[in-house]
Amino acid sequence: MKLPIFIADAFTVTAFHGNPAAVCLLESILQEDAHQQIAREMNLSETAFIRKLQPTDSFSQSSCFGLRWFTPVSEVPLCGHATMASAAVLFHKIKNVNSTLTFVTLSGELKARRAEDGIVLDFPLYPTFPQDFHEVKDLIKAAIGDTTVQDIQYSPDTRKLLVRLSDSYDRSFLESLKVNTEPLPGIEKTGKVKGLILTVKGESGGQTTPYDFYSRYFAPWVGVPEDPVVLSLAFQCSCRGGELDISLRPDGRVDMKGGAAVVLEGMLTA
């Protein structure tokens, strides 16, 4: 088996920044267990598999493809940065002729369209609801100790817990915060939480680029201790960093704009 494979750094235009994802192009259906084996071998937060929906489809001419995402340990229903990486590979390396691509996924149809300064992803917008601190206090304390929390929200659709730290903290605090992810799967093992987002309010003045908020994301439940960039203007404060331009739309969806740098291109042989 030989498969074209790429690695693209998403939500950046600079190599070795942003969030890396592997992208495999599938001419035909791949054996089910091979997806996970390849993702484990690539050992990135996500590996994306783009597949033709019909035998007559072309990666350079067609506008609709199937898309799946795998961490090193499991399949996930939605991944923003690996979708951005997939679109970048099709647009920039395969030279797909279309201005908009549609991906058929476990989360419905997702679109990626060309923009002058990047790629815009059309994604669903999932609501969040207030979360009682006492129900998750053990999880939060294990992760960040006695750090002061200002608000907690939960998304049942994505099973993400969003923890807003006190406004007394700034970007440098979030960047240097030591987060202990190792015990989290043992503390929260009901399946309710699959990801932890820490965020602080942005700074309006004194910056070349004023961001609305800063964040870090952790998903040890799916084998990703910290994701470099996840989906107003936002900056991900991981060691690699990443920038997103996020727009809420009146139709209940969200546009996420960013760039991607393809850093590796080759053939996977198995």
Disulfide bonds with the S-S distance in Angstrom:
none
